[in-house]
Amino acid sequence: MFTGIVEELGRIKNISIRGKDAVISIEAKKVLDGTLPGDSIAVNGVCLTATKIENETFGADLSYETLLKSSLKNLKTNDFVNLERALTLSSRLGGHLVSGHVDCVGSIVNIAKKGSSYEIGVMYDSSVDKFIAVKGSVTLDGISLTVADIKNNILSVAVIPHTFENTNLKFKRAGAPVNIEVDIIARYIARLVEKGTNENSLKSGIYNLLG
């Protein structure tokens, strides 16, 4: 699990295609502190396993499924990616619970400066529409953000200067792909509703999800 709070920007050092799969090498510093081979690191919101760590670089395997379902297939050498280590029991949950499993790849529609902050519009697939709500949480390329508005399958988020400057959002332009992960609690509530759960059971399920 992750929080959607990006720890640092990594740089793509190398990408090797191996049949339908790939191996990626990423330069990083902070996320490698205390990280061992086999540990999880979120790369643009995708949970990957660090398979090799040396000289401020870690390697990870990209399966065919990962390449098919995420924007990692669009990465090129020297691209910057958002990185976050997996949660520990002593970690602060500064964002929201993030699994690192991409629900769909969205596309940036616009990036507009609003005072010192930014408003970003992202078009998303209609299949995740039921999980997205105004004031609800959403993860874009591994960044925990709050949905400010929704219209015609386009969600808008407000991004503060610190987040914009310390993530890959500062390199994005209209048309750029972004990995979208919906809020995990919204996913389970939608599942309970789909199963025709009665009101009391639904409330009980929500209370259990929230602890």
N, CA and C atoms as a LAMMPS dump frame, in Angstrom:
ITEM: TIMESTEP
0
ITEM: NUMBER OF ATOMS
633
ITEM: BOX BOUNDS ff ff ff
-5.0000000000000000e+02 5.0000000000000000e+02
-5.0000000000000000e+02 5.0000000000000000e+02
-5.0000000000000000e+02 5.0000000000000000e+02
ITEM: ATOMS id mol type element x y z
1 1 1 N 0.827 -1.194 0
2 1 2 C 0 0 0
3 1 3 C 0.873 1.26 0
4 2 1 N 0.31 2.34 -0.532
5 2 2 C 1.013 3.62 -0.61
6 2 3 C 0.076 4.735 -0.133
7 3 1 N 0.589 5.963 -0.106
8 3 2 C -0.23 7.087 0.35
9 3 3 C -0.535 8.094 -0.759
10 4 1 N 0.172 7.996 -1.861
11 4 2 C -0.008 8.986 -2.928
12 4 3 C 0.763 10.264 -2.675
13 5 1 N 1.688 10.228 -1.708
14 5 2 C 2.568 11.37 -1.44
15 5 3 C 3.922 11.06 -2.073
16 6 1 N 4.22 11.715 -3.18
17 6 2 C 5.452 11.434 -3.929
18 6 3 C 6.676 11.835 -3.124
19 7 1 N 7.657 10.934 -3.04
20 7 2 C 8.86 11.197 -2.256
21 7 3 C 9.96 11.866 -3.073
22 8 1 N 10.045 11.501 -4.327
23 8 2 C 11.052 12.127 -5.188
24 8 3 C 10.764 11.812 -6.651
25 9 1 N 11.431 12.568 -7.52
26 9 2 C 11.386 12.303 -8.947
27 9 3 C 12.581 11.436 -9.32
28 10 1 N 12.306 10.319 -9.96
29 10 2 C 13.38 9.48 -10.469
30 10 3 C 13.55 9.738 -11.957
31 11 1 N 14.677 9.313 -12.507
32 11 2 C 14.93 9.496 -13.939
33 11 3 C 15.138 8.146 -14.602
34 12 1 N 14.462 7.936 -15.722
35 12 2 C 14.607 6.673 -16.454
36 12 3 C 16.002 6.587 -17.05
37 13 1 N 16.745 5.582 -16.629
38 13 2 C 18.107 5.399 -17.123
39 13 3 C 18.14 4.48 -18.337
40 14 1 N 17.312 3.445 -18.296
41 14 2 C 17.333 2.492 -19.41
42 14 3 C 16.038 1.692 -19.441
43 15 1 N 15.595 1.328 -20.631
44 15 2 C 14.442 0.45 -20.814
45 15 3 C 14.831 -0.629 -21.814
46 16 1 N 14.7 -1.876 -21.39
47 16 2 C 15.032 -2.993 -22.275
48 16 3 C 13.778 -3.803 -22.558
49 17 1 N 13.454 -3.975 -23.824
50 17 2 C 12.296 -4.767 -24.227
51 17 3 C 12.701 -6.23 -24.323
52 18 1 N 11.906 -7.091 -23.671
53 18 2 C 12.178 -8.526 -23.699
54 18 3 C 10.896 -9.253 -24.089
55 19 1 N 10.712 -9.441 -25.386
56 19 2 C 9.485 -10.041 -25.873
57 19 3 C 8.327 -9.094 -25.639
58 20 1 N 7.306 -9.559 -24.904
59 20 2 C 6.162 -8.707 -24.584
60 20 3 C 6.347 -7.967 -23.266
61 21 1 N 7.44 -8.267 -22.574
62 21 2 C 7.73 -7.636 -21.291
63 21 3 C 8.863 -6.629 -21.442
64 22 1 N 9.253 -6.02 -20.345
65 22 2 C 10.358 -5.058 -20.375
66 22 3 C 11.028 -5.007 -19.003
67 23 1 N 12.231 -4.495 -18.988
68 23 2 C 12.97 -4.255 -17.747
69 23 3 C 13.348 -2.781 -17.738
70 24 1 N 13.077 -2.129 -16.625
71 24 2 C 13.314 -0.692 -16.523
72 24 3 C 14.349 -0.414 -15.445
73 25 1 N 15.185 0.571 -15.686
74 25 2 C 16.206 0.986 -14.732
75 25 3 C 15.978 2.456 -14.405
76 26 1 N 15.894 2.792 -13.106
77 26 2 C 15.548 4.141 -12.683
78 26 3 C 16.569 4.684 -11.691
79 27 1 N 17.051 5.886 -11.962
80 27 2 C 17.969 6.551 -11.041
81 27 3 C 17.165 7.214 -9.927
82 28 1 N 17.571 6.983 -8.685
83 28 2 C 16.857 7.55 -7.538
84 28 3 C 17.806 7.612 -6.35
85 29 1 N 17.39 8.31 -5.308
86 29 2 C 18.191 8.405 -4.088
87 29 3 C 17.352 8.109 -2.851
88 30 1 N 16.387 8.977 -2.581
89 30 2 C 15.627 8.897 -1.338
90 30 3 C 14.888 7.575 -1.183
91 31 1 N 14.222 7.109 -2.244
92 31 2 C 13.416 5.894 -2.111
93 31 3 C 14.275 4.637 -1.962
94 32 1 N 15.567 4.758 -2.198
95 32 2 C 16.45 3.597 -2.05
96 32 3 C 16.979 3.447 -0.631
97 33 1 N 16.727 4.462 0.207
98 33 2 C 17.155 4.403 1.604
99 33 3 C 16.35 3.323 2.333
100 34 1 N 17.021 2.267 2.751
101 34 2 C 16.363 1.178 3.463
102 34 3 C 15.636 0.193 2.57
103 35 1 N 15.703 0.396 1.261
104 35 2 C 15.015 -0.485 0.32
105 35 3 C 15.915 -1.655 -0.072
106 36 1 N 15.33 -2.848 -0.106
107 36 2 C 16.054 -4.06 -0.473
108 36 3 C 15.405 -4.696 -1.698
109 37 1 N 16.152 -5.515 -2.442
110 37 2 C 15.536 -6.231 -3.563
111 37 3 C 14.309 -6.999 -3.083
112 38 1 N 13.218 -6.883 -3.805
113 38 2 C 11.974 -7.519 -3.4
114 38 3 C 10.977 -6.547 -2.805
115 39 1 N 11.448 -5.344 -2.427
116 39 2 C 10.558 -4.336 -1.872
117 39 3 C 9.781 -3.631 -2.983
118 40 1 N 8.651 -3.038 -2.6
119 40 2 C 7.792 -2.364 -3.575
120 40 3 C 8.063 -0.868 -3.645
121 41 1 N 8.047 -0.338 -4.857
122 41 2 C 8.155 1.101 -5.106
123 41 3 C 7.1 1.466 -6.143
124 42 1 N 6.331 2.502 -5.863
125 42 2 C 5.341 2.974 -6.837
126 42 3 C 6.031 3.885 -7.838
127 43 1 N 5.876 3.576 -9.117
128 43 2 C 6.456 4.36 -10.201
129 43 3 C 5.313 4.925 -11.027
130 44 1 N 5.117 6.239 -10.949
131 44 2 C 3.956 6.876 -11.585
132 44 3 C 2.651 6.174 -11.19
133 45 1 N 2.601 5.771 -9.911
134 45 2 C 1.392 5.155 -9.396
135 45 3 C 1.258 3.677 -9.641
136 46 1 N 2.258 3.052 -10.248
137 46 2 C 2.231 1.613 -10.52
138 46 3 C 3.147 0.894 -9.532
139 47 1 N 2.602 -0.048 -8.79
140 47 2 C 3.395 -0.798 -7.82
141 47 3 C 4.335 -1.753 -8.547
142 48 1 N 5.649 -1.516 -8.395
143 48 2 C 6.664 -2.37 -9.015
144 48 3 C 7.566 -2.952 -7.94
145 49 1 N 8.194 -4.062 -8.252
146 49 2 C 9.136 -4.705 -7.331
147 49 3 C 10.559 -4.373 -7.737
148 50 1 N 11.315 -3.814 -6.803
149 50 2 C 12.725 -3.524 -7.063
150 50 3 C 13.486 -4.848 -7.103
151 51 1 N 14.027 -5.183 -8.267
152 51 2 C 14.705 -6.472 -8.424
153 51 3 C 16.215 -6.374 -8.257
154 52 1 N 16.741 -5.172 -8.49
155 52 2 C 18.191 -4.973 -8.402
156 52 3 C 18.455 -3.54 -7.974
157 53 1 N 19.334 -3.373 -6.973
158 53 2 C 19.646 -2.039 -6.468
159 53 3 C 21.158 -1.858 -6.411
160 54 1 N 21.661 -0.846 -7.127
161 54 2 C 23.09 -0.564 -7.084
162 54 3 C 23.362 0.813 -7.685
163 55 1 N 24.358 1.499 -7.128
164 55 2 C 24.808 2.793 -7.647
165 55 3 C 23.664 3.787 -7.856
166 56 1 N 22.83 3.946 -6.807
167 56 2 C 21.704 4.888 -6.842
168 56 3 C 20.767 4.621 -8.018
169 57 1 N 20.58 3.349 -8.314
170 57 2 C 19.697 2.921 -9.404
171 57 3 C 18.989 1.641 -8.987
172 58 1 N 17.735 1.524 -9.359
173 58 2 C 17.045 0.253 -9.121
174 58 3 C 16.383 -0.219 -10.411
175 59 1 N 16.306 -1.528 -10.525
176 59 2 C 15.682 -2.125 -11.694
177 59 3 C 14.359 -2.757 -11.323
178 60 1 N 13.45 -2.867 -12.288
179 60 2 C 12.15 -3.484 -12.067
180 60 3 C 11.659 -4.115 -13.36
181 61 1 N 10.937 -5.211 -13.22
182 61 2 C 10.354 -5.881 -14.379
183 61 3 C 8.989 -5.287 -14.681
184 62 1 N 8.693 -5.093 -15.956
185 62 2 C 7.384 -4.631 -16.396
186 62 3 C 6.737 -5.755 -17.185
187 63 1 N 5.684 -6.34 -16.629
188 63 2 C 5.007 -7.43 -17.315
189 63 3 C 4.178 -6.91 -18.478
190 64 1 N 3.749 -7.824 -19.318
191 64 2 C 2.889 -7.462 -20.445
192 64 3 C 1.627 -6.779 -19.944
193 65 1 N 1.059 -7.279 -18.849
194 65 2 C -0.167 -6.706 -18.284
195 65 3 C 0.055 -5.275 -17.807
196 66 1 N 1.197 -5.031 -17.162
197 66 2 C 1.518 -3.682 -16.691
198 66 3 C 1.671 -2.719 -17.859
199 67 1 N 2.347 -3.15 -18.889
200 67 2 C 2.532 -2.299 -20.07
201 67 3 C 1.201 -2.04 -20.764
202 68 1 N 0.33 -3.045 -20.773
203 68 2 C -0.952 -2.92 -21.443
204 68 3 C -1.887 -1.967 -20.707
205 69 1 N -1.881 -2.015 -19.361
206 69 2 C -2.871 -1.304 -18.568
207 69 3 C -2.396 0.029 -17.995
208 70 1 N -1.144 0.407 -18.221
209 70 2 C -0.634 1.659 -17.645
210 70 3 C 0.092 2.497 -18.691
211 71 1 N 0.468 3.695 -18.287
212 71 2 C 1.181 4.592 -19.197
213 71 3 C 2.686 4.333 -19.19
214 72 1 N 3.145 3.345 -18.43
215 72 2 C 4.58 3.062 -18.39
216 72 3 C 5.107 2.656 -19.763
217 73 1 N 4.233 2.181 -20.616
218 73 2 C 4.656 1.804 -21.974
219 73 3 C 5.1 3.01 -22.787
220 74 1 N 4.72 4.212 -22.341
221 74 2 C 5.066 5.438 -23.066
222 74 3 C 6.383 6.054 -22.586
223 75 1 N 6.986 5.477 -21.547
224 75 2 C 8.204 6.066 -20.994
225 75 3 C 9.377 5.965 -21.954
226 76 1 N 10.253 6.981 -21.855
227 76 2 C 11.472 7.014 -22.659
228 76 3 C 12.653 7.32 -21.747
229 77 1 N 13.845 7.013 -22.214
230 77 2 C 15.059 7.32 -21.461
231 77 3 C 15.098 8.81 -21.123
232 78 1 N 15.471 9.1 -19.885
233 78 2 C 15.587 10.462 -19.32
234 78 3 C 14.25 11.075 -18.899
235 79 1 N 13.143 10.349 -19.081
236 79 2 C 11.87 10.828 -18.546
237 79 3 C 11.926 10.81 -17.022
238 80 1 N 11.178 11.708 -16.385
239 80 2 C 11.097 11.742 -14.929
240 80 3 C 9.814 11.071 -14.468
241 81 1 N 9.916 10.299 -13.39
242 81 2 C 8.768 9.564 -12.872
243 81 3 C 8.604 9.815 -11.375
244 82 1 N 7.354 9.766 -10.907
245 82 2 C 7.055 9.928 -9.488
246 82 3 C 7.351 8.625 -8.749
247 83 1 N 8.049 8.741 -7.619
248 83 2 C 8.431 7.556 -6.851
249 83 3 C 7.941 7.648 -5.405
250 84 1 N 7.496 6.517 -4.886
251 84 2 C 7.102 6.427 -3.477
252 84 3 C 7.346 5.014 -2.965
253 85 1 N 7.966 4.921 -1.786
254 85 2 C 8.134 3.616 -1.149
255 85 3 C 6.817 3.151 -0.537
256 86 1 N 6.695 1.844 -0.338
257 86 2 C 5.486 1.291 0.27
258 86 3 C 5.373 1.738 1.725
259 87 1 N 4.135 1.782 2.21
260 87 2 C 3.853 2.162 3.593
261 87 3 C 4.484 1.191 4.584
262 88 1 N 4.869 1.721 5.748
263 88 2 C 5.216 0.889 6.898
264 88 3 C 4.189 1.187 7.98
265 89 1 N 4.159 0.385 9.046
266 89 2 C 3.181 0.587 10.108
267 89 3 C 3.4 1.897 10.856
268 90 1 N 4.6 2.473 10.725
269 90 2 C 4.883 3.731 11.417
270 90 3 C 4.758 4.948 10.499
271 91 1 N 4.336 4.725 9.245
272 91 2 C 4.242 5.826 8.286
273 91 3 C 3.033 6.711 8.57
274 92 1 N 3.182 8.003 8.253
275 92 2 C 2.045 8.901 8.308
276 92 3 C 1.236 8.761 7.024
277 93 1 N -0.088 8.718 7.16
278 93 2 C -0.954 8.608 5.995
279 93 3 C -1.353 10.012 5.575
280 94 1 N -0.44 10.678 4.842
281 94 2 C -0.672 12.057 4.464
282 94 3 C -1.614 12.232 3.29
283 95 1 N -1.774 11.208 2.473
284 95 2 C -2.671 11.293 1.322
285 95 3 C -3.905 10.447 1.569
286 96 1 N -4.036 9.329 0.826
287 96 2 C -5.102 8.361 1.078
288 96 3 C -4.559 6.985 0.716
289 97 1 N -5.295 5.94 1.056
290 97 2 C -4.823 4.591 0.782
291 97 3 C -4.777 4.323 -0.718
292 98 1 N -3.595 3.962 -1.199
293 98 2 C -3.358 3.739 -2.63
294 98 3 C -2.751 2.351 -2.793
295 99 1 N -3.304 1.563 -3.711
296 99 2 C -2.824 0.187 -3.882
297 99 3 C -1.72 0.053 -4.914
298 100 1 N -1.604 1.033 -5.82
299 100 2 C -0.605 0.925 -6.881
300 100 3 C -1.099 0.097 -8.056
301 101 1 N -2.427 -0.1 -8.13
302 101 2 C -3.036 -0.84 -9.236
303 101 3 C -3.836 0.132 -10.095
304 102 1 N -3.403 0.335 -11.309
305 102 2 C -4.006 1.329 -12.197
306 102 3 C -5.372 0.868 -12.703
307 103 1 N -6.368 1.764 -12.616
308 103 2 C -7.718 1.448 -13.094
309 103 3 C -7.902 1.806 -14.562
310 104 1 N -7.275 2.879 -14.995
311 104 2 C -7.33 3.259 -16.403
312 104 3 C -6.259 4.311 -16.67
313 105 1 N -5.976 4.53 -17.927
314 105 2 C -5.04 5.588 -18.325
315 105 3 C -5.867 6.759 -18.836
316 106 1 N -5.724 7.907 -18.179
317 106 2 C -6.436 9.106 -18.594
318 106 3 C -5.558 9.972 -19.48
319 107 1 N -6.11 11.091 -19.917
320 107 2 C -5.376 12.01 -20.775
321 107 3 C -5.581 13.439 -20.284
322 108 1 N -4.498 14.176 -20.126
323 108 2 C -4.606 15.553 -19.671
324 108 3 C -5.26 16.408 -20.752
325 109 1 N -6.311 17.126 -20.363
326 109 2 C -7.045 17.984 -21.287
327 109 3 C -6.495 19.403 -21.242
328 110 1 N -6.22 19.873 -20.032
329 110 2 C -5.684 21.229 -19.904
330 110 3 C -4.962 21.409 -18.572
331 111 1 N -4.014 22.334 -18.563
332 111 2 C -3.316 22.748 -17.349
333 111 3 C -3.372 24.269 -17.317
334 112 1 N -4.059 24.804 -16.323
335 112 2 C -4.249 26.253 -16.254
336 112 3 C -3.718 26.796 -14.932
337 113 1 N -2.982 27.896 -15.006
338 113 2 C -2.469 28.544 -13.803
339 113 3 C -3.608 29.302 -13.129
340 114 1 N -3.827 29.049 -11.862
341 114 2 C -4.852 29.712 -11.072
342 114 3 C -4.19 30.344 -9.853
343 115 1 N -3.837 31.625 -9.968
344 115 2 C -3.067 32.26 -8.904
345 115 3 C -1.695 31.628 -8.849
346 116 1 N -1.312 31.126 -7.685
347 116 2 C -0.021 30.442 -7.561
348 116 3 C -0.165 28.935 -7.757
349 117 1 N -1.413 28.45 -7.828
350 117 2 C -1.666 27.026 -8.001
351 117 3 C -2.021 26.705 -9.451
352 118 1 N -2.412 25.442 -9.679
353 118 2 C -2.743 24.989 -11.029
354 118 3 C -4.036 24.187 -11.006
355 119 1 N -4.809 24.319 -12.066
356 119 2 C -6.003 23.497 -12.257
357 119 3 C -5.734 22.584 -13.439
358 120 1 N -5.891 21.286 -13.21
359 120 2 C -5.601 20.305 -14.252
360 120 3 C -6.848 19.494 -14.545
361 121 1 N -7.213 19.419 -15.814
362 121 2 C -8.347 18.615 -16.248
363 121 3 C -7.866 17.324 -16.879
364 122 1 N -8.464 16.214 -16.495
365 122 2 C -8.055 14.897 -17.003
366 122 3 C -9.276 14.129 -17.486
367 123 1 N -9.243 13.69 -18.736
368 123 2 C -10.315 12.844 -19.262
369 123 3 C -10.066 11.409 -18.837
370 124 1 N -11.104 10.752 -18.344
371 124 2 C -10.963 9.384 -17.865
372 124 3 C -11.969 8.463 -18.55
373 125 1 N -11.731 7.164 -18.447
374 125 2 C -12.596 6.17 -19.069
375 125 3 C -13.924 6.082 -18.307
376 126 1 N -15.008 5.938 -19.041
377 126 2 C -16.332 5.898 -18.421
378 126 3 C -16.501 4.729 -17.452
379 127 1 N -15.648 3.713 -17.573
380 127 2 C -15.768 2.534 -16.707
381 127 3 C -15.486 2.849 -15.239
382 128 1 N -14.783 3.956 -14.97
383 128 2 C -14.469 4.307 -13.579
384 128 3 C -15.303 5.484 -13.08
385 129 1 N -16.26 5.924 -13.878
386 129 2 C -17.05 7.104 -13.518
387 129 3 C -17.756 6.953 -12.174
388 130 1 N -18.265 5.757 -11.879
389 130 2 C -19.015 5.544 -10.637
390 130 3 C -18.134 5.617 -9.391
391 131 1 N -16.827 5.573 -9.573
392 131 2 C -15.92 5.628 -8.433
393 131 3 C -15.395 7.033 -8.152
394 132 1 N -15.713 7.985 -9.017
395 132 2 C -15.149 9.327 -8.905
396 132 3 C -16.223 10.306 -8.458
397 133 1 N -15.915 11.073 -7.415
398 133 2 C -16.89 12.012 -6.863
399 133 3 C -16.207 13.322 -6.493
400 134 1 N -16.936 14.413 -6.611
401 134 2 C -16.418 15.715 -6.201
402 134 3 C -16.073 15.666 -4.715
403 135 1 N -14.908 16.159 -4.363
404 135 2 C -14.339 16.145 -3.014
405 135 3 C -13.783 14.77 -2.624
406 136 1 N -13.9 13.809 -3.549
407 136 2 C -13.339 12.495 -3.287
408 136 3 C -11.877 12.44 -3.702
409 137 1 N -11.211 11.349 -3.336
410 137 2 C -9.791 11.187 -3.644
411 137 3 C -9.581 10.447 -4.964
412 138 1 N -8.513 10.818 -5.652
413 138 2 C -8.113 10.129 -6.872
414 138 3 C -6.595 10.206 -6.949
415 139 1 N -5.998 9.203 -7.573
416 139 2 C -4.549 9.196 -7.734
417 139 3 C -4.203 9.37 -9.203
418 140 1 N -3.401 10.387 -9.512
419 140 2 C -2.947 10.638 -10.875
420 140 3 C -1.435 10.466 -10.924
421 141 1 N -0.964 9.477 -11.674
422 141 2 C 0.468 9.172 -11.742
423 141 3 C 1.077 9.032 -10.35
424 142 1 N 0.303 8.438 -9.434
425 142 2 C 0.805 8.187 -8.09
426 142 3 C 0.666 9.346 -7.131
427 143 1 N 0 10.425 -7.546
428 143 2 C -0.166 11.618 -6.699
429 143 3 C -1.579 11.632 -6.124
430 144 1 N -1.691 11.678 -4.809
431 144 2 C -2.989 11.759 -4.154
432 144 3 C -3.554 13.168 -4.318
433 145 1 N -4.73 13.261 -4.967
434 145 2 C -5.356 14.557 -5.222
435 145 3 C -6.847 14.495 -4.915
436 146 1 N -7.449 15.664 -4.748
437 146 2 C -8.878 15.761 -4.468
438 146 3 C -9.61 16.263 -5.707
439 147 1 N -10.681 15.572 -6.069
440 147 2 C -11.465 15.959 -7.241
441 147 3 C -12.233 17.244 -6.93
442 148 1 N -12.017 18.265 -7.742
443 148 2 C -12.685 19.553 -7.544
444 148 3 C -13.962 19.667 -8.354
445 149 1 N -13.993 19.011 -9.525
446 149 2 C -15.168 19.112 -10.392
447 149 3 C -15.169 17.936 -11.361
448 150 1 N -16.345 17.602 -11.861
449 150 2 C -16.5 16.525 -12.842
450 150 3 C -17.491 16.987 -13.897
451 151 1 N -17.133 16.794 -15.167
452 151 2 C -18.045 17.155 -16.246
453 151 3 C -17.677 16.38 -17.505
454 152 1 N -18.637 15.611 -18.004
455 152 2 C -18.437 14.862 -19.258
456 152 3 C -17.172 14.014 -19.235
457 153 1 N -17.021 13.206 -18.184
458 153 2 C -15.869 12.311 -18.035
459 153 3 C -14.534 13.058 -17.982
460 154 1 N -14.589 14.294 -17.52
461 154 2 C -13.368 15.053 -17.286
462 154 3 C -13.374 15.488 -15.822
463 155 1 N -12.368 15.075 -15.081
464 155 2 C -12.244 15.487 -13.689
465 155 3 C -11.221 16.61 -13.592
466 156 1 N -11.469 17.514 -12.681
467 156 2 C -10.541 18.619 -12.454
468 156 3 C -9.962 18.52 -11.051
469 157 1 N -8.698 18.809 -10.923
470 157 2 C -8.042 18.825 -9.619
471 157 3 C -7.271 20.134 -9.466
472 158 1 N -7.189 20.612 -8.233
473 158 2 C -6.376 21.791 -7.932
474 158 3 C -5.052 21.307 -7.359
475 159 1 N -3.97 21.82 -7.89
476 159 2 C -2.636 21.364 -7.485
477 159 3 C -1.844 22.543 -6.922
478 160 1 N -1.39 22.407 -5.684
479 160 2 C -0.619 23.477 -5.06
480 160 3 C 0.777 23.545 -5.674
481 161 1 N 1.456 24.692 -5.568
482 161 2 C 2.783 24.856 -6.184
483 161 3 C 3.789 23.788 -5.761
484 162 1 N 3.798 23.415 -4.467
485 162 2 C 4.77 22.419 -3.99
486 162 3 C 4.595 21.096 -4.726
487 163 1 N 3.356 20.635 -4.842
488 163 2 C 3.092 19.374 -5.536
489 163 3 C 3.454 19.47 -7.009
490 164 1 N 3.098 20.575 -7.638
491 164 2 C 3.385 20.762 -9.057
492 164 3 C 4.889 20.73 -9.328
493 165 1 N 5.662 21.422 -8.505
494 165 2 C 7.105 21.536 -8.742
495 165 3 C 7.887 20.297 -8.342
496 166 1 N 7.311 19.447 -7.474
497 166 2 C 8.043 18.288 -6.972
498 166 3 C 7.536 16.961 -7.516
499 167 1 N 6.744 17.022 -8.573
500 167 2 C 6.271 15.815 -9.248
501 167 3 C 6.423 15.992 -10.759
502 168 1 N 6.087 14.946 -11.483
503 168 2 C 6.23 15.029 -12.946
504 168 3 C 5.155 15.886 -13.607
505 169 1 N 4.225 16.425 -12.826
506 169 2 C 3.185 17.286 -13.41
507 169 3 C 3.792 18.496 -14.108
508 170 1 N 4.925 18.976 -13.608
509 170 2 C 5.544 20.156 -14.215
510 170 3 C 6.069 19.887 -15.63
511 171 1 N 6.173 18.605 -15.992
512 171 2 C 6.628 18.256 -17.335
513 171 3 C 5.475 17.896 -18.272
514 172 1 N 4.261 17.823 -17.731
515 172 2 C 3.117 17.381 -18.518
516 172 3 C 2.579 18.493 -19.417
517 173 1 N 1.971 18.077 -20.511
518 173 2 C 1.307 18.977 -21.431
519 173 3 C -0.036 18.358 -21.817
520 174 1 N -0.906 19.133 -22.427
521 174 2 C -2.195 18.612 -22.887
522 174 3 C -1.969 17.412 -23.81
523 175 1 N -2.726 16.363 -23.586
524 175 2 C -2.595 15.146 -24.376
525 175 3 C -1.74 14.081 -23.712
526 176 1 N -0.998 14.451 -22.668
527 176 2 C -0.127 13.494 -21.994
528 176 3 C -0.95 12.46 -21.226
529 177 1 N -0.53 11.191 -21.25
530 177 2 C -1.259 10.149 -20.513
531 177 3 C -0.919 10.192 -19.027
532 178 1 N -1.877 9.826 -18.188
533 178 2 C -1.647 9.718 -16.743
534 178 3 C -2.339 8.469 -16.217
535 179 1 N -1.677 7.79 -15.304
536 179 2 C -2.278 6.625 -14.67
537 179 3 C -3.3 7.082 -13.626
538 180 1 N -4.479 6.489 -13.67
539 180 2 C -5.536 6.84 -12.726
540 180 3 C -5.872 5.637 -11.856
541 181 1 N -5.858 5.871 -10.548
542 181 2 C -6.349 4.864 -9.599
543 181 3 C -7.441 5.505 -8.761
544 182 1 N -8.604 4.875 -8.724
545 182 2 C -9.713 5.419 -7.948
546 182 3 C -9.527 5.106 -6.47
547 183 1 N -10.304 5.778 -5.635
548 183 2 C -10.24 5.571 -4.19
549 183 3 C -10.685 4.154 -3.848
550 184 1 N -9.898 3.447 -3.056
551 184 2 C -10.179 2.046 -2.741
552 184 3 C -11.482 1.888 -1.966
553 185 1 N -11.814 2.872 -1.112
554 185 2 C -13.064 2.794 -0.351
555 185 3 C -14.259 2.941 -1.288
556 186 1 N -14.148 3.846 -2.271
557 186 2 C -15.225 4.017 -3.251
558 186 3 C -15.445 2.719 -4.026
559 187 1 N -14.372 2.017 -4.3
560 187 2 C -14.475 0.755 -5.046
561 187 3 C -15.288 -0.279 -4.259
562 188 1 N -15.003 -0.403 -2.961
563 188 2 C -15.698 -1.403 -2.154
564 188 3 C -17.158 -1.027 -1.912
565 189 1 N -17.42 0.26 -1.728
566 189 2 C -18.803 0.695 -1.545
567 189 3 C -19.616 0.408 -2.808
568 190 1 N -19.034 0.694 -3.979
569 190 2 C -19.725 0.418 -5.242
570 190 3 C -20.001 -1.072 -5.389
571 191 1 N -19.069 -1.891 -4.939
572 191 2 C -19.255 -3.344 -5.012
573 191 3 C -20.395 -3.799 -4.114
574 192 1 N -20.477 -3.211 -2.906
575 192 2 C -21.56 -3.554 -1.985
576 192 3 C -22.916 -3.175 -2.585
577 193 1 N -22.97 -2.007 -3.224
578 193 2 C -24.209 -1.552 -3.848
579 193 3 C -24.602 -2.471 -4.998
580 194 1 N -23.619 -2.865 -5.824
581 194 2 C -23.883 -3.745 -6.956
582 194 3 C -24.46 -5.082 -6.511
583 195 1 N -24.036 -5.557 -5.344
584 195 2 C -24.503 -6.853 -4.838
585 195 3 C -25.9 -6.753 -4.225
586 196 1 N -26.469 -5.521 -4.241
587 196 2 C -27.816 -5.36 -3.72
588 196 3 C -27.876 -5.44 -2.216
589 197 1 N -26.788 -5.03 -1.552
590 197 2 C -26.723 -5.08 -0.098
591 197 3 C -27.775 -4.155 0.504
592 198 1 N -28.476 -4.623 1.56
593 198 2 C -29.477 -3.77 2.183
594 198 3 C -28.811 -2.634 2.95
595 199 1 N -29.6 -1.652 3.37
596 199 2 C -29.057 -0.427 3.959
597 199 3 C -28.237 -0.703 5.213
598 200 1 N -28.715 -1.56 6.098
599 200 2 C -27.995 -1.822 7.342
600 200 3 C -26.666 -2.518 7.088
601 201 1 N -26.686 -3.466 6.168
602 201 2 C -25.448 -4.175 5.833
603 201 3 C -24.453 -3.238 5.158
604 202 1 N -24.978 -2.312 4.32
605 202 2 C -24.121 -1.351 3.644
606 202 3 C -23.433 -0.452 4.655
607 203 1 N -24.213 0.035 5.633
608 203 2 C -23.637 0.887 6.67
609 203 3 C -22.572 0.133 7.45
610 204 1 N -22.86 -1.136 7.775
611 204 2 C -21.894 -1.955 8.508
612 204 3 C -20.625 -2.136 7.702
613 205 1 N -20.784 -2.352 6.395
614 205 2 C -19.616 -2.52 5.528
615 205 3 C -18.774 -1.275 5.464
616 206 1 N -19.417 -0.114 5.395
617 206 2 C -18.7 1.159 5.351
618 206 3 C -17.943 1.38 6.654
619 207 1 N -18.603 1.105 7.795
620 207 2 C -17.946 1.289 9.078
621 207 3 C -16.706 0.392 9.186
622 208 1 N -16.822 -0.856 8.685
623 208 2 C -15.681 -1.767 8.742
624 208 3 C -14.526 -1.266 7.874
625 209 1 N -14.857 -0.722 6.692
626 209 2 C -13.825 -0.2 5.797
627 209 3 C -13.085 0.977 6.435
628 210 1 N -13.832 1.797 7.173
629 210 2 C -13.236 2.988 7.778
630 210 3 C -12.592 2.688 9.123
631 211 1 N -12.688 1.451 9.571
632 211 2 C -12.093 1.064 10.833
633 211 3 C -12.921 1.477 12.032
